[in-house]
Amino acid sequence: MGVVPQLSAFEAALAASLPAGELRAALETGGLPHRRVEAWKWSDLRAALAKTPSGAGTLAVNASREADEIATLEHQPDLLMPRLAAGLTDGCPVYALKEGESLSLDFEGSEGAAHHIAAVNVPAGVSAALHERYRVAAGGFANIALRIVLGEGASLTRIVEQDASPDGVLVVTSGIDLAPRAKMHQTTLGFGAKLARLETHITQAGEGAELNLGGSYLVASGLHLDQTGIVRHTGPNGATRELFKGAAAKGGRGVFQGKIHVEQAAQKTDAQMNHRGLLLADGAEIYAKPELEIYADDVVCAHGNALGAVDDEALFYMRQRGLSEPRARALLTRSFLAEPLEAVEDETVRDALLAKLDAALEAVS
C-alpha cells in the first residue's frame, strides 16, 4: 500500500471543493502530480502550487462566437487534471466548426484556482482552423482541458500560444482524435510560467490520416515550460511528423517529453519525431525524453534529440562581419527557433508568431 501524502493547503482546498466520490478520493489519496510521478518528474505541479492562493479564481474565456451546445463530456479518464477540469465546471461548451471557419479561444486566468473544459468538433470533410491563447496572472492557477475530434477526411490547423507568466501556473491537457484521412497541423509557441505544461494526447487512426506537430519555445530566467505529447497510431498507413525546437536562458527550464506509440494493427505507419534544444548560457536547463513504443513490424519510425549551445564557428563568422556578440547570438537563436513557426501557412498568423518570438528574444538578450 502506498503512503498517503500530506496534502498541502492548496490540495486540501481543491479536494474540499469536489463532491464526495471517486475523483475527490483520487485527489485525497495521491495529491496533485509531483516529481515522483514519472510523467511529471521534471514538472512538479504540487511544489509550484505550494504558495498559490487556495481560493477560487476566475478564468475568462473569450471565444470568437458562442458555443453550439453545453454538454457533459468525458476527457482522458485516466488523467487527473482533465478529470478535475470536468469535475469542477458546470458543463462543457462544444463548438462544431463549419467549412472554412476560424475559431479563436482566448483564456485568461486570474489570481486563485480556476478550471475549464471545452470541446471542438470538426465534422467529416470540413476544413477549419483553431487559434488558442493562454495567459494566467500572478498567483493564478488555470487548469484547462480541451477535447478535439476530427471526422473522416476533416482538416484542422491548430495554433497554440502561451504567454510568459513568472508567477502563474498553467496546465492545458488536450485529447485529440483523428479519423481516417483526417489531417491536422498543430503549431505551438510558448514562453513558460512559474510552471506551464501543454500536454497533448492524440489518437491517430491511420488509413491516410496525417499529423504534423511543430513548436518553438523560449524560456527566460525563472520560467518553466513543459511540452508533453503522446501520439497513438491505432490503424495502418498513418503518417506523423514532429519538430520541436526550444531555447533556455540562464535560470530557465524547458521540458520536452514525446512518445509515439504504434499498435500492432498500425502497419505501414510512417512516423518521425525530432526535438532540438539550445542552451543559451550556463545555468539553463532543458530536459528531453523522446520515446518510440512499437508493436507493428512493418513501419518506418524514428526519433531524434539534440541539445547544444550556439555554434561557435557561426558566431565567429558573424562577428567578423561587424555584428556584436549579443546581436549575433540573437540572430542565430532566432534562426534556430523560427523553423517550426515558418511552417504555418497563414502568412498573417505566421508573421504574428515570429514577431512575438522576436520580442521575447530581445527581452532575454
Buried (B, 14 or more C-beta within 10 A) or exposed (E): EEEEBEBBEBBBBBBEBBEEEEBBEBBBEBBBBBEEBEBBBBBBBBEBBEEBBBEBBBBEBEBEEEBBEEEEBEBBEEBBBBBBBBBBBEEBBBBBBEEEBBBBBBBBBBBBBBBBBBBBBBBEEBBBBBBBBBBBBEBBBBBBBBBBBBBBBBBBBBBBBBBBBEBBBBBBBBBBBBBBBBBBBBBBBBBBBBBBBBBBBBBBBBBBBBBBBBBBBBBBBBBBBBBBBBBBBBBBBBBBBBBBBBBBBBBBBBBBBBBBBBBEEBBBBBBBBBBBBBBBBEEBBBBBBBEBEBEBEEBEBEBEBEBEEBEEEBBEEBBEEEBEEEEBBBBBBBEBBBEBBEBBEBEEBBEBBBEBBBEBBEEBE
